[in-house]
Amino acid sequence: MKLIVGTYRGRDYIEDCLDSVTTHLKGVTETVFVDDSGDSEHRTWLSHFGTVIPVAKRNAGYTAAMHTVCAVAEGQPCMFLEEDFTFTADADLDDMLELLHHRPYLAQVALL
């Protein structure tokens, strides 16, 4: 499943997020960063971990970033994280997708 990560603060949080994804998240087939930082060095660094899609206008804000996220999702199941999210326990995207297939009302879940 595609993992989409929204970034806008540079490397302040993303390193912890990526470490937790590597350690705890199974089933990621592709990682895409939707970046609103306007920082070309940050984008170059992110490109080592996945595809980087800049938001059309620098610091365009949350709404523009979410429009970009929706375009990247291409109508397919995906997991979206903001850069300050970290996994503290194992999770499997294939298991989550199966659960959501039978319980679609859980499609937007806020995880603590």
N, CA, C and O atoms as CSV, one atom per row, in Angstrom:
chain,resi,resn,atom,element,x,y,z
A,1,MET,N,N,0.844,-1.174,0.000
A,1,MET,CA,C,0.000,0.000,0.000
A,1,MET,C,C,0.892,1.241,0.000
A,1,MET,O,O,1.968,1.259,0.597
A,2,LYS,N,N,0.414,2.267,-0.683
A,2,LYS,CA,C,1.142,3.530,-0.768
A,2,LYS,C,C,1.071,4.258,0.578
A,2,LYS,O,O,0.007,4.371,1.187
A,3,LEU,N,N,2.222,4.744,1.020
A,3,LEU,CA,C,2.319,5.576,2.218
A,3,LEU,C,C,2.584,6.995,1.749
A,3,LEU,O,O,3.555,7.244,1.035
A,4,ILE,N,N,1.730,7.924,2.143
A,4,ILE,CA,C,1.901,9.333,1.797
A,4,ILE,C,C,2.201,10.084,3.086
A,4,ILE,O,O,1.459,9.991,4.064
A,5,VAL,N,N,3.298,10.828,3.072
A,5,VAL,CA,C,3.719,11.576,4.253
A,5,VAL,C,C,3.742,13.060,3.909
A,5,VAL,O,O,4.432,13.479,2.980
A,6,GLY,N,N,2.993,13.844,4.657
A,6,GLY,CA,C,2.999,15.289,4.477
A,6,GLY,C,C,4.132,15.914,5.274
A,6,GLY,O,O,4.300,15.632,6.461
A,7,THR,N,N,4.908,16.769,4.611
A,7,THR,CA,C,6.029,17.430,5.293
A,7,THR,C,C,5.989,18.928,5.022
A,7,THR,O,O,5.613,19.370,3.936
A,8,TYR,N,N,6.382,19.697,6.026
A,8,TYR,CA,C,6.502,21.139,5.828
A,8,TYR,C,C,7.498,21.780,6.775
A,8,TYR,O,O,7.817,22.958,6.617
A,9,ARG,N,N,8.000,21.038,7.756
A,9,ARG,CA,C,8.903,21.620,8.745
A,9,ARG,C,C,10.358,21.226,8.545
A,9,ARG,O,O,11.171,21.446,9.442
A,10,GLY,N,N,10.704,20.670,7.438
A,10,GLY,CA,C,12.075,20.225,7.263
A,10,GLY,C,C,12.313,18.945,8.053
A,10,GLY,O,O,11.409,18.121,8.193
A,11,ARG,N,N,13.519,18.776,8.567
A,11,ARG,CA,C,13.891,17.516,9.200
A,11,ARG,C,C,13.584,17.466,10.697
A,11,ARG,O,O,13.999,16.519,11.364
A,12,ASP,N,N,12.883,18.437,11.238
A,12,ASP,CA,C,12.619,18.467,12.675
A,12,ASP,C,C,11.977,17.193,13.185
A,12,ASP,O,O,12.337,16.711,14.260
A,13,TYR,N,N,11.038,16.638,12.443
A,13,TYR,CA,C,10.297,15.468,12.910
A,13,TYR,C,C,10.416,14.253,12.000
A,13,TYR,O,O,10.269,13.121,12.460
A,14,ILE,N,N,10.674,14.469,10.741
A,14,ILE,CA,C,10.561,13.404,9.747
A,14,ILE,C,C,11.506,12.238,10.002
A,14,ILE,O,O,11.170,11.099,9.677
A,15,GLU,N,N,12.671,12.490,10.573
A,15,GLU,CA,C,13.609,11.386,10.832
A,15,GLU,C,C,13.002,10.373,11.801
A,15,GLU,O,O,13.106,9.166,11.582
A,16,ASP,N,N,12.367,10.861,12.875
A,16,ASP,CA,C,11.717,9.950,13.829
A,16,ASP,C,C,10.566,9.201,13.166
A,16,ASP,O,O,10.374,8.009,13.406
A,17,CYS,N,N,9.804,9.900,12.338
A,17,CYS,CA,C,8.691,9.267,11.624
A,17,CYS,C,C,9.210,8.141,10.738
A,17,CYS,O,O,8.684,7.029,10.779
A,18,LEU,N,N,10.234,8.419,9.937
A,18,LEU,CA,C,10.773,7.409,9.025
A,18,LEU,C,C,11.378,6.227,9.777
A,18,LEU,O,O,11.222,5.080,9.358
A,19,ASP,N,N,12.063,6.499,10.880
A,19,ASP,CA,C,12.609,5.402,11.693
A,19,ASP,C,C,11.483,4.503,12.201
A,19,ASP,O,O,11.605,3.278,12.182
A,20,SER,N,N,10.394,5.111,12.652
A,20,SER,CA,C,9.288,4.310,13.188
A,20,SER,C,C,8.591,3.516,12.083
A,20,SER,O,O,8.156,2.388,12.313
A,21,VAL,N,N,8.482,4.091,10.898
A,21,VAL,CA,C,7.885,3.376,9.765
A,21,VAL,C,C,8.740,2.162,9.424
A,21,VAL,O,O,8.220,1.063,9.233
A,22,THR,N,N,10.042,2.362,9.349
A,22,THR,CA,C,10.949,1.259,9.029
A,22,THR,C,C,10.869,0.152,10.073
A,22,THR,O,O,10.896,-1.030,9.731
A,23,THR,N,N,10.771,0.525,11.320
A,23,THR,CA,C,10.761,-0.437,12.420
A,23,THR,C,C,9.415,-1.144,12.583
A,23,THR,O,O,9.381,-2.341,12.867
A,24,HIS,N,N,8.314,-0.424,12.410
A,24,HIS,CA,C,7.007,-0.952,12.825
A,24,HIS,C,C,5.971,-1.172,11.733
A,24,HIS,O,O,5.008,-1.905,11.955
A,25,LEU,N,N,6.130,-0.568,10.568
A,25,LEU,CA,C,5.055,-0.621,9.576
A,25,LEU,C,C,5.392,-1.603,8.463
A,25,LEU,O,O,6.426,-1.487,7.805
A,26,LYS,N,N,4.501,-2.571,8.263
A,26,LYS,CA,C,4.664,-3.570,7.202
A,26,LYS,C,C,3.654,-3.303,6.099
A,26,LYS,O,O,2.580,-2.754,6.348
A,27,GLY,N,N,4.001,-3.694,4.875
A,27,GLY,CA,C,3.075,-3.593,3.766
A,27,GLY,C,C,3.191,-2.325,2.939
A,27,GLY,O,O,2.349,-2.069,2.078
A,28,VAL,N,N,4.226,-1.523,3.191
A,28,VAL,CA,C,4.425,-0.299,2.408
A,28,VAL,C,C,5.045,-0.695,1.067
A,28,VAL,O,O,6.123,-1.289,1.024
A,29,THR,N,N,4.362,-0.364,-0.013
A,29,THR,CA,C,4.878,-0.688,-1.346
A,29,THR,C,C,5.514,0.526,-2.018
A,29,THR,O,O,6.312,0.382,-2.945
A,30,GLU,N,N,5.158,1.717,-1.549
A,30,GLU,CA,C,5.675,2.948,-2.136
A,30,GLU,C,C,5.545,4.050,-1.095
A,30,GLU,O,O,4.555,4.107,-0.366
A,31,THR,N,N,6.537,4.920,-1.026
A,31,THR,CA,C,6.471,6.071,-0.125
A,31,THR,C,C,6.537,7.341,-0.958
A,31,THR,O,O,7.423,7.516,-1.794
A,32,VAL,N,N,5.573,8.226,-0.706
A,32,VAL,CA,C,5.514,9.504,-1.407
A,32,VAL,C,C,5.433,10.612,-0.358
A,32,VAL,O,O,4.624,10.552,0.568
A,33,PHE,N,N,6.272,11.607,-0.519
A,33,PHE,CA,C,6.260,12.772,0.366
A,33,PHE,C,C,5.602,13.932,-0.360
A,33,PHE,O,O,6.000,14.285,-1.470
A,34,VAL,N,N,4.595,14.524,0.266
A,34,VAL,CA,C,3.998,15.752,-0.239
A,34,VAL,C,C,4.611,16.863,0.604
A,34,VAL,O,O,4.311,17.010,1.789
A,35,ASP,N,N,5.482,17.642,-0.044
A,35,ASP,CA,C,6.311,18.595,0.698
A,35,ASP,C,C,5.876,20.035,0.447
A,35,ASP,O,O,5.792,20.488,-0.694
A,36,ASP,N,N,5.605,20.733,1.529
A,36,ASP,CA,C,5.219,22.139,1.484
A,36,ASP,C,C,6.268,23.022,2.154
A,36,ASP,O,O,5.975,24.151,2.548
A,37,SER,N,N,7.488,22.509,2.283
A,37,SER,CA,C,8.530,23.278,2.980
A,37,SER,C,C,9.144,24.359,2.103
A,37,SER,O,O,9.638,25.362,2.618
A,38,GLY,N,N,9.122,24.173,0.789
A,38,GLY,CA,C,9.772,25.126,-0.098
A,38,GLY,C,C,11.288,25.049,-0.037
A,38,GLY,O,O,11.975,25.942,-0.532
A,39,ASP,N,N,11.811,23.996,0.562
A,39,ASP,CA,C,13.256,23.846,0.781
A,39,ASP,C,C,13.806,22.772,-0.163
A,39,ASP,O,O,13.531,21.587,0.022
A,40,SER,N,N,14.574,23.179,-1.162
A,40,SER,CA,C,15.080,22.227,-2.153
A,40,SER,C,C,16.072,21.230,-1.546
A,40,SER,O,O,16.124,20.079,-1.977
A,41,GLU,N,N,16.848,21.650,-0.566
A,41,GLU,CA,C,17.763,20.704,0.105
A,41,GLU,C,C,16.980,19.619,0.834
A,41,GLU,O,O,17.350,18.446,0.802
A,42,HIS,N,N,15.900,20.022,1.487
A,42,HIS,CA,C,15.048,19.054,2.192
A,42,HIS,C,C,14.446,18.054,1.203
A,42,HIS,O,O,14.401,16.854,1.472
A,43,ARG,N,N,13.992,18.553,0.075
A,43,ARG,CA,C,13.417,17.667,-0.945
A,43,ARG,C,C,14.454,16.681,-1.472
A,43,ARG,O,O,14.150,15.507,-1.684
A,44,THR,N,N,15.664,17.155,-1.681
A,44,THR,CA,C,16.734,16.266,-2.142
A,44,THR,C,C,16.988,15.181,-1.111
A,44,THR,O,O,17.139,14.014,-1.470
A,45,TRP,N,N,17.037,15.542,0.157
A,45,TRP,CA,C,17.245,14.563,1.225
A,45,TRP,C,C,16.092,13.563,1.270
A,45,TRP,O,O,16.323,12.359,1.384
A,46,LEU,N,N,14.848,14.051,1.180
A,46,LEU,CA,C,13.681,13.170,1.199
A,46,LEU,C,C,13.691,12.193,0.033
A,46,LEU,O,O,13.207,11.069,0.164
A,47,SER,N,N,14.232,12.606,-1.097
A,47,SER,CA,C,14.207,11.759,-2.291
A,47,SER,C,C,14.985,10.461,-2.105
A,47,SER,O,O,14.826,9.532,-2.898
A,48,HIS,N,N,15.822,10.379,-1.074
A,48,HIS,CA,C,16.520,9.130,-0.762
A,48,HIS,C,C,15.574,8.082,-0.165
A,48,HIS,O,O,15.907,6.898,-0.109
A,49,PHE,N,N,14.403,8.521,0.277
A,49,PHE,CA,C,13.460,7.633,0.961
A,49,PHE,C,C,12.189,7.378,0.162
A,49,PHE,O,O,11.404,6.500,0.521
A,50,GLY,N,N,11.973,8.125,-0.908
A,50,GLY,CA,C,10.777,7.941,-1.719
A,50,GLY,C,C,10.625,9.075,-2.706
A,50,GLY,O,O,11.513,9.914,-2.863
A,51,THR,N,N,9.493,9.083,-3.359
A,51,THR,CA,C,9.176,10.131,-4.331
A,51,THR,C,C,8.754,11.390,-3.593
A,51,THR,O,O,8.034,11.319,-2.597
A,52,VAL,N,N,9.196,12.535,-4.076
A,52,VAL,CA,C,8.841,13.808,-3.449
A,52,VAL,C,C,7.997,14.620,-4.429
A,52,VAL,O,O,8.406,14.877,-5.561
A,53,ILE,N,N,6.815,15.016,-3.971
A,53,ILE,CA,C,5.924,15.859,-4.760
A,53,ILE,C,C,5.801,17.199,-4.030
A,53,ILE,O,O,5.237,17.260,-2.937
A,54,PRO,N,N,6.322,18.261,-4.624
A,54,PRO,CA,C,6.166,19.565,-3.964
A,54,PRO,C,C,4.748,20.096,-4.143
A,54,PRO,O,O,4.116,19.872,-5.175
A,55,VAL,N,N,4.262,20.796,-3.138
A,55,VAL,CA,C,2.987,21.493,-3.271
A,55,VAL,C,C,3.243,22.642,-4.246
A,55,VAL,O,O,4.292,23.283,-4.190
A,56,ALA,N,N,2.290,22.899,-5.136
A,56,ALA,CA,C,2.481,23.820,-6.257
A,56,ALA,C,C,3.095,25.172,-5.856
A,56,ALA,O,O,4.040,25.635,-6.495
A,57,LYS,N,N,2.571,25.793,-4.822
A,57,LYS,CA,C,3.098,27.075,-4.372
A,57,LYS,C,C,3.758,26.893,-3.021
A,57,LYS,O,O,3.231,26.191,-2.158
A,58,ARG,N,N,4.897,27.515,-2.832
A,58,ARG,CA,C,5.613,27.417,-1.561
A,58,ARG,C,C,4.734,27.894,-0.405
A,58,ARG,O,O,4.061,28.921,-0.494
A,59,ASN,N,N,4.758,27.112,0.691
A,59,ASN,CA,C,3.977,27.419,1.890
A,59,ASN,C,C,2.520,27.735,1.547
A,59,ASN,O,O,1.931,28.684,2.066
A,60,ALA,N,N,1.961,26.921,0.665
A,60,ALA,CA,C,0.591,27.139,0.190
A,60,ALA,C,C,-0.448,26.824,1.259
A,60,ALA,O,O,-1.594,27.261,1.159
A,61,GLY,N,N,-0.056,26.075,2.272
A,61,GLY,CA,C,-0.969,25.795,3.358
A,61,GLY,C,C,-1.585,24.408,3.293
A,61,GLY,O,O,-1.395,23.653,2.340
A,62,TYR,N,N,-2.334,24.107,4.350
A,62,TYR,CA,C,-2.880,22.770,4.548
A,62,TYR,C,C,-3.844,22.360,3.438
A,62,TYR,O,O,-3.781,21.226,2.963
A,63,THR,N,N,-4.720,23.242,3.023
A,63,THR,CA,C,-5.709,22.881,2.005
A,63,THR,C,C,-5.032,22.505,0.692
A,63,THR,O,O,-5.389,21.502,0.074
A,64,ALA,N,N,-4.073,23.292,0.268
A,64,ALA,CA,C,-3.351,22.983,-0.976
A,64,ALA,C,C,-2.595,21.668,-0.837
A,64,ALA,O,O,-2.546,20.873,-1.775
A,65,ALA,N,N,-2.011,21.443,0.325
A,65,ALA,CA,C,-1.290,20.189,0.559
A,65,ALA,C,C,-2.247,19.001,0.497
A,65,ALA,O,O,-1.907,17.969,-0.082
A,66,MET,N,N,-3.430,19.129,1.079
A,66,MET,CA,C,-4.395,18.027,1.057
A,66,MET,C,C,-4.922,17.763,-0.353
A,66,MET,O,O,-5.204,16.615,-0.695
A,67,HIS,N,N,-5.059,18.795,-1.168
A,67,HIS,CA,C,-5.437,18.579,-2.568
A,67,HIS,C,C,-4.348,17.773,-3.282
A,67,HIS,O,O,-4.646,16.889,-4.086
A,68,THR,N,N,-3.101,18.084,-2.984
A,68,THR,CA,C,-1.985,17.342,-3.576
A,68,THR,C,C,-1.986,15.905,-3.082
A,68,THR,O,O,-1.767,14.985,-3.870
A,69,VAL,N,N,-2.229,15.696,-1.792
A,69,VAL,CA,C,-2.299,14.342,-1.228
A,69,VAL,C,C,-3.380,13.536,-1.946
A,69,VAL,O,O,-3.150,12.385,-2.317
A,70,CYS,N,N,-4.547,14.128,-2.141
A,70,CYS,CA,C,-5.648,13.415,-2.822
A,70,CYS,C,C,-5.263,13.054,-4.252
A,70,CYS,O,O,-5.601,11.971,-4.729
A,71,ALA,N,N,-4.568,13.940,-4.928
A,71,ALA,CA,C,-4.118,13.640,-6.293
A,71,ALA,C,C,-3.112,12.499,-6.290
A,71,ALA,O,O,-3.156,11.630,-7.161
A,72,VAL,N,N,-2.208,12.494,-5.320
A,72,VAL,CA,C,-1.193,11.435,-5.213
A,72,VAL,C,C,-1.848,10.095,-4.890
A,72,VAL,O,O,-1.403,9.057,-5.379
A,73,ALA,N,N,-2.894,10.106,-4.076
A,73,ALA,CA,C,-3.581,8.866,-3.689
A,73,ALA,C,C,-4.241,8.198,-4.896
A,73,ALA,O,O,-4.421,6.980,-4.901
A,74,GLU,N,N,-4.597,8.964,-5.898
A,74,GLU,CA,C,-5.172,8.445,-7.133
A,74,GLU,C,C,-6.397,7.562,-6.897
A,74,GLU,O,O,-6.639,6.621,-7.653
A,75,GLY,N,N,-7.164,7.861,-5.857
A,75,GLY,CA,C,-8.369,7.093,-5.586
A,75,GLY,C,C,-8.128,5.683,-5.074
A,75,GLY,O,O,-9.065,4.888,-5.004
A,76,GLN,N,N,-6.913,5.361,-4.722
A,76,GLN,CA,C,-6.552,4.031,-4.236
A,76,GLN,C,C,-6.376,4.049,-2.721
A,76,GLN,O,O,-6.130,5.107,-2.141
A,77,PRO,N,N,-6.499,2.891,-2.076
A,77,PRO,CA,C,-6.223,2.845,-0.638
A,77,PRO,C,C,-4.779,3.268,-0.369
A,77,PRO,O,O,-3.853,2.869,-1.075
A,78,CYS,N,N,-4.619,4.070,0.650
A,78,CYS,CA,C,-3.287,4.519,1.046
A,78,CYS,C,C,-3.325,4.869,2.527
A,78,CYS,O,O,-4.394,4.959,3.131
A,79,MET,N,N,-2.158,5.061,3.092
A,79,MET,CA,C,-2.078,5.565,4.454
A,79,MET,C,C,-1.429,6.928,4.379
A,79,MET,O,O,-0.390,7.094,3.741
A,80,PHE,N,N,-2.042,7.907,5.032
A,80,PHE,CA,C,-1.492,9.252,5.087
A,80,PHE,C,C,-1.017,9.542,6.494
A,80,PHE,O,O,-1.730,9.312,7.470
A,81,LEU,N,N,0.198,10.049,6.581
A,81,LEU,CA,C,0.766,10.466,7.867
A,81,LEU,C,C,1.271,11.888,7.753
A,81,LEU,O,O,1.734,12.309,6.693
A,82,GLU,N,N,1.183,12.614,8.827
A,82,GLU,CA,C,1.909,13.869,8.897
A,82,GLU,C,C,3.280,13.555,9.473
A,82,GLU,O,O,3.470,12.546,10.153
A,83,GLU,N,N,4.214,14.418,9.196
A,83,GLU,CA,C,5.617,14.157,9.512
A,83,GLU,C,C,5.921,13.970,10.998
A,83,GLU,O,O,6.976,13.440,11.344
A,84,ASP,N,N,5.033,14.387,11.867
A,84,ASP,CA,C,5.299,14.254,13.301
A,84,ASP,C,C,4.672,12.994,13.900
A,84,ASP,O,O,4.678,12.830,15.120
A,85,PHE,N,N,4.133,12.106,13.068
A,85,PHE,CA,C,3.557,10.853,13.551
A,85,PHE,C,C,4.659,9.812,13.700
A,85,PHE,O,O,5.527,9.689,12.836
A,86,THR,N,N,4.621,9.072,14.787
A,86,THR,CA,C,5.555,7.953,14.954
A,86,THR,C,C,4.779,6.723,15.412
A,86,THR,O,O,3.881,6.805,16.250
A,87,PHE,N,N,5.150,5.587,14.841
A,87,PHE,CA,C,4.596,4.308,15.266
A,87,PHE,C,C,5.379,3.818,16.475
A,87,PHE,O,O,6.608,3.878,16.497
A,88,THR,N,N,4.660,3.336,17.477
A,88,THR,CA,C,5.315,2.781,18.661
A,88,THR,C,C,5.031,1.288,18.810
A,88,THR,O,O,5.535,0.645,19.732
A,89,ALA,N,N,4.224,0.740,17.902
A,89,ALA,CA,C,3.901,-0.683,17.899
A,89,ALA,C,C,3.799,-1.131,16.448
A,89,ALA,O,O,3.619,-0.319,15.540
A,90,ASP,N,N,3.918,-2.435,16.250
A,90,ASP,CA,C,3.863,-2.981,14.903
A,90,ASP,C,C,2.473,-2.812,14.303
A,90,ASP,O,O,1.461,-2.938,14.992
A,91,ALA,N,N,2.445,-2.525,13.004
A,91,ALA,CA,C,1.193,-2.396,12.263
A,91,ALA,C,C,1.420,-2.962,10.868
A,91,ALA,O,O,2.515,-2.856,10.316
A,92,ASP,N,N,0.385,-3.559,10.308
A,92,ASP,CA,C,0.463,-4.161,8.983
A,92,ASP,C,C,-0.625,-3.535,8.114
A,92,ASP,O,O,-1.814,-3.655,8.410
A,93,LEU,N,N,-0.207,-2.868,7.040
A,93,LEU,CA,C,-1.168,-2.187,6.186
A,93,LEU,C,C,-2.138,-3.146,5.506
A,93,LEU,O,O,-3.301,-2.803,5.291
A,94,ASP,N,N,-1.672,-4.342,5.166
A,94,ASP,CA,C,-2.575,-5.319,4.552
A,94,ASP,C,C,-3.662,-5.734,5.534
A,94,ASP,O,O,-4.821,-5.876,5.144
A,95,ASP,N,N,-3.308,-5.930,6.798
A,95,ASP,CA,C,-4.307,-6.254,7.824
A,95,ASP,C,C,-5.289,-5.100,8.016
A,95,ASP,O,O,-6.492,-5.318,8.158
A,96,MET,N,N,-4.767,-3.869,8.020
A,96,MET,CA,C,-5.643,-2.703,8.170
A,96,MET,C,C,-6.618,-2.606,7.005
A,96,MET,O,O,-7.800,-2.324,7.201
A,97,LEU,N,N,-6.123,-2.841,5.790
A,97,LEU,CA,C,-6.978,-2.774,4.613
A,97,LEU,C,C,-8.088,-3.823,4.673
A,97,LEU,O,O,-9.235,-3.539,4.329
A,98,GLU,N,N,-7.749,-5.016,5.105
A,98,GLU,CA,C,-8.751,-6.082,5.248
A,98,GLU,C,C,-9.808,-5.688,6.282
A,98,GLU,O,O,-11.002,-5.885,6.057
A,99,LEU,N,N,-9.374,-5.141,7.395
A,99,LEU,CA,C,-10.300,-4.684,8.431
A,99,LEU,C,C,-11.216,-3.588,7.881
A,99,LEU,O,O,-12.424,-3.611,8.117
A,100,LEU,N,N,-10.640,-2.630,7.148
A,100,LEU,CA,C,-11.439,-1.532,6.607
A,100,LEU,C,C,-12.407,-1.999,5.528
A,100,LEU,O,O,-13.459,-1.392,5.328
A,101,HIS,N,N,-12.058,-3.061,4.844
A,101,HIS,CA,C,-12.963,-3.621,3.837
A,101,HIS,C,C,-14.272,-4.063,4.494
A,101,HIS,O,O,-15.350,-3.878,3.927
A,102,HIS,N,N,-14.175,-4.639,5.671
A,102,HIS,CA,C,-15.352,-5.130,6.385
A,102,HIS,C,C,-15.984,-4.077,7.294
A,102,HIS,O,O,-17.143,-4.207,7.687
A,103,ARG,N,N,-15.223,-3.041,7.624
A,103,ARG,CA,C,-15.730,-1.977,8.504
A,103,ARG,C,C,-15.345,-0.610,7.927
A,103,ARG,O,O,-14.516,0.092,8.507
A,104,PRO,N,N,-15.932,-0.230,6.802
A,104,PRO,CA,C,-15.511,1.008,6.122
A,104,PRO,C,C,-15.714,2.271,6.948
A,104,PRO,O,O,-15.097,3.299,6.667
A,105,TYR,N,N,-16.562,2.208,7.953
A,105,TYR,CA,C,-16.783,3.385,8.806
A,105,TYR,C,C,-15.542,3.766,9.605
A,105,TYR,O,O,-15.493,4.840,10.203
A,106,LEU,N,N,-14.533,2.882,9.616
A,106,LEU,CA,C,-13.284,3.173,10.303
A,106,LEU,C,C,-12.227,3.786,9.361
A,106,LEU,O,O,-11.066,3.923,9.745
A,107,ALA,N,N,-12.619,4.147,8.156
A,107,ALA,CA,C,-11.659,4.562,7.126
A,107,ALA,C,C,-10.803,5.753,7.546
A,107,ALA,O,O,-9.645,5.850,7.139
A,108,GLN,N,N,-11.343,6.646,8.338
A,108,GLN,CA,C,-10.527,7.751,8.831
A,108,GLN,C,C,-10.382,7.563,10.324
A,108,GLN,O,O,-11.307,7.819,11.095
A,109,VAL,N,N,-9.218,7.117,10.715
A,109,VAL,CA,C,-8.974,6.787,12.104
A,109,VAL,C,C,-7.901,7.712,12.652
A,109,VAL,O,O,-6.884,7.947,12.000
A,110,ALA,N,N,-8.120,8.219,13.813
A,110,ALA,CA,C,-7.096,9.006,14.505
A,110,ALA,C,C,-6.405,8.074,15.488
A,110,ALA,O,O,-7.030,7.560,16.416
A,111,LEU,N,N,-5.129,7.865,15.280
A,111,LEU,CA,C,-4.349,6.995,16.162
A,111,LEU,C,C,-3.603,7.843,17.177
A,111,LEU,O,O,-3.025,8.872,16.828
A,112,LEU,N,N,-3.616,7.424,18.405
A,112,LEU,CA,C,-2.879,8.164,19.434
A,112,LEU,C,C,-1.401,7.854,19.351
A,112,LEU,O,O,-0.614,8.382,20.137
